[in-house]
């Protein structure tokens, strides 16, 4: 599988588009944690809403009051789920 290009585009701290996502870990109205080609990514804020997501295409669009965007460990690409371990 070919790696996707990873990019972020933030408009007025209200709308964020992300490309190059590989998996979603968790989300609620204050935090979204996902995995990208560049490692773990945490988006924090208030009233966060996922407008659209496509893991197949690697795209995500988020709306809300965005307070922070923080990368985690670059080598942490995605947790290996039980299903992932079966097909490994």
Secondary structure, DSSP 4 states (H G I P E B T S, - for coil): -PPPP-EEEEETTTEEEEE-EEEEEEE-SSEEEEEETTEEEEEEEEEEEEEEEETTTTEEEEEEEEEEEEE--TT------HHHHHT-
